[in-house]
Amino acid sequence: MIIEFGNLTRDPERYATNSGDAVAKFTIAVNDGEDTTFLNCVAFKKLADNCLLCLSKGSKVLVSGKLKINEYENEKVKYRNPEIIAYTVEFLTPKNAPKEPETTPGIDEYNSHSKQIARSQKVEQKPEVEEVNQEDLPF
């Protein structure tokens, strides 16, 4: 079992099996801080329908499944193409989330104003300590 967290590099592609079941293929970019690895993922049936409905380029996902290595030969060159056969895909980006981070107008001014007020007031708060009568202690 392999579990990977990443962002979709493009919208999922829709395919169908010979029996007509839905297939979704997508690629996720997995960044470990130094390198970025691109992993192909495949989902089937209802999971594929959900992926096609809810995911788009940039969506954050957690994919768990089985690693499969597809091997083929073309003009005497052997290729190995790893992919994850998804058992579960957890959608970590809300369906209607904006693609670019939006800023609320005036929020920076509000935050800087709040910090100025906090600096100018400098109120010392002493913790309230309730005195305990020694006779009330059980030991």
N, C-alpha and C positions, 0 to 999 in steps of 0.2 A: 504494500500500500504506500502510495506517495501522496504527500499533502504539500501544496504550494499556494502561496499568496502572491497576487500580482494584479496588474492592470491590463485590460484588453487593449491590444494594439490597433484593432479595427473592429467594426461591427461583425457579429457572428454571421457565418454563411449558412444558408439552408440547403440541405440535401435530403434525399429520401432513399431508403433501402429498397430492394426489389419487391418487398412485401408492402411498401408504402409507408413504413414507419418513419417518423421525423428524425433527422440527424442534424446536429448543429456543430459546426467546426469554428473554433476561434483560437487565437494565439494570445498568451499572456506574457507580459514582460515582468520578470522576477529580478529585483534589484537587491543585492546583498551589501550594498554600500560601496563596493569597489567595482564590481562587474554587473552587467545586465545580461540575463539569459532569457532567451525567447523559447517558450514551450508551446507546442501545438496541443490542443485539447479537443476531444470529441465527446459529445453527449448524445444519447439516444432517447427516443420515445417522449414521454411526458417531460423529462428533464430537458430535452432538446427544445420542446415547445416553450418551456419557461425561460430558457436562456435566450431564445430568439425574441421573446416578448419583452423581457426585462433588461437585457444587456445591450450596451452600445460601446463604441470606442471610448476608452478611458475609465470604464467601470472597474471598480475594485472587486475582486472575487477571491474566494478561498476554494480551491479545487482539490478534491481528494479522489483518488482512483488508482488504477493499475497502469504501470509503465509498460508500454508496448513499443518494440523496436521493429519498424518496417524496413526490410532490406530488399533492394532491387538492383539490377545491373543494367547499365546503359552504355553501349559501345565499350565494353570491357572495363568499365569503371563501376565499382560497387558503391552503392549509397546506403547509408543507414539513417533513417528518419525516425527519431523518437517522438512519441506522442503519449498523452495521458488519456486513457479511457475513463471518463468521469463517472464516478458513482454518485457523488454529491457535488453541488456547486452552491456555495453560500454567497448570496448577493450582498456586498458590503456597502454599495452606493445606492441610496434611495432611487427609485425608478424615475422620479421627476426632478432629480437634483440638477442644478445648473452645471454646464460643462466647465465654465470658468468661475473661479471664486468671485462672488459679487461683494462689493463693499456697500455698507449702508451709508447714505449721504449724511455727513455731519458726525459720524461715529468717532473719527479721530479728534475732532474739536471737542466733543463731549468728554472723551477719555483724558485729554490733556487738561481740560478745565477741572475735572474731578481730581486729578493729581495735584493741581495748584491749590485747590481748596484744602485738600488733605494736608499739604505741606504747611499752609498758612495757619491752620488750626492747631496742629501738634498737641493734641490732648493726650495727657498721660492717663492711661487707664490702669488702676491698681486692681488686682484680682480681689474679689470680695471673699473674705475668709470668715467663716462663721466660727465663733468660739464654742468649744465643746466643753461641757462640764465634765470633769474627771469622774464624777460619781455615776454618770450615765454610761460609761464604757463597760462592756461586759467582761473585761479581763482585768 
